[in-house]
């Protein structure tokens, strides 16, 4: 399979995904965090962890959420990079 075919297929997949997003969202953008939180509150869920953290540390600033998300993204990138590097080194070792 040539690189041209792979690029065309990749762009087609991205185009179809973008088209679906614009057609089915009707201009209303919302993440799963918003809809999941609302669904949990509708069923009477009480967030116990938030109350526990507030009791110990007080009100945490909004930057903490961004910090935790960045740490999560960094850990995921490290794990993915490790497995890609491991697979590449195994491939190079087997070719030699």
C-alpha positions as CSV (number, residue, x, y, z in Angstrom):
1,X,0.0,0.0,0.0
2,X,1.5,3.3,-1.0
3,X,1.8,6.4,1.2
4,X,-0.6,8.3,-1.0
5,X,-3.3,5.8,-0.4
6,X,-2.8,5.9,3.4
7,X,-2.9,9.8,3.3
8,X,-6.1,9.8,1.3
9,X,-7.8,7.2,3.6
10,X,-6.7,9.2,6.6
11,X,-8.0,12.5,5.3
12,X,-11.3,10.8,4.3
13,X,-11.7,9.4,7.9
14,X,-11.1,12.9,9.4
15,X,-13.5,14.5,6.9
16,X,-16.3,12.0,7.7
17,X,-15.8,12.5,11.4
18,X,-15.9,16.3,11.1
19,X,-18.9,16.2,8.8
20,X,-20.7,14.0,11.4
21,X,-19.9,16.4,14.2
22,X,-21.2,19.4,12.3
23,X,-24.3,17.6,11.1
24,X,-25.4,16.0,14.4
25,X,-24.4,18.6,17.0
26,X,-26.7,21.4,15.7
27,X,-24.2,23.9,17.1
28,X,-24.5,22.7,20.6
29,X,-21.0,21.7,21.9
30,X,-20.7,19.9,25.2
31,X,-18.3,17.4,26.6
32,X,-19.0,14.1,28.3
33,X,-17.9,15.7,31.6
34,X,-20.9,18.0,31.4
35,X,-23.4,15.5,30.4
36,X,-22.1,12.8,32.8
37,X,-22.2,15.2,35.7
38,X,-25.7,16.3,34.9
39,X,-26.9,12.7,34.5
40,X,-25.4,11.8,37.9
41,X,-27.0,14.7,39.7
42,X,-30.4,13.9,38.1
43,X,-30.2,10.5,39.8
44,X,-29.4,11.9,43.2
45,X,-25.6,11.4,43.3
46,X,-23.9,13.4,46.0
47,X,-20.2,14.1,45.3
48,X,-18.5,12.8,48.5
49,X,-14.9,13.3,47.4
50,X,-15.4,17.0,46.8
51,X,-16.8,17.5,50.3
52,X,-13.9,15.6,51.8
53,X,-11.3,17.6,49.9
54,X,-13.0,20.9,50.8
55,X,-13.0,19.8,54.5
56,X,-9.2,19.2,54.5
57,X,-7.8,21.8,52.1
58,X,-10.6,24.3,51.7
59,X,-11.7,25.6,48.4
60,X,-9.1,24.6,45.7
61,X,-8.4,27.0,42.9
62,X,-9.6,26.1,39.4
63,X,-6.0,25.6,38.1
64,X,-5.9,22.3,40.0
65,X,-8.2,20.7,37.4
66,X,-5.9,21.9,34.6
67,X,-2.8,20.6,36.5
68,X,-4.4,17.2,37.0
69,X,-5.4,17.0,33.4
70,X,-1.8,18.0,32.3
71,X,-0.3,15.3,34.5
72,X,-2.7,12.7,33.2
73,X,-1.8,13.7,29.6
74,X,1.9,13.6,30.4
75,X,1.7,10.1,31.9
76,X,-0.3,8.9,28.9
77,X,2.3,10.3,26.5
78,X,5.1,8.7,28.4
79,X,3.4,5.3,28.3
80,X,2.6,5.5,24.6
81,X,6.1,6.7,23.9
82,X,7.6,3.8,25.8
83,X,5.6,1.2,23.9
84,X,6.4,2.9,20.5
85,X,10.1,3.1,21.4
86,X,10.1,-0.5,22.6
87,X,8.4,-1.8,19.5
88,X,10.8,0.2,17.3
89,X,13.9,-1.1,19.1
90,X,12.6,-4.7,18.9
91,X,12.1,-4.3,15.2
92,X,15.6,-2.8,14.7
93,X,17.1,-5.6,16.8
94,X,15.4,-8.3,14.8
95,X,16.6,-6.7,11.5
96,X,20.2,-6.8,12.6
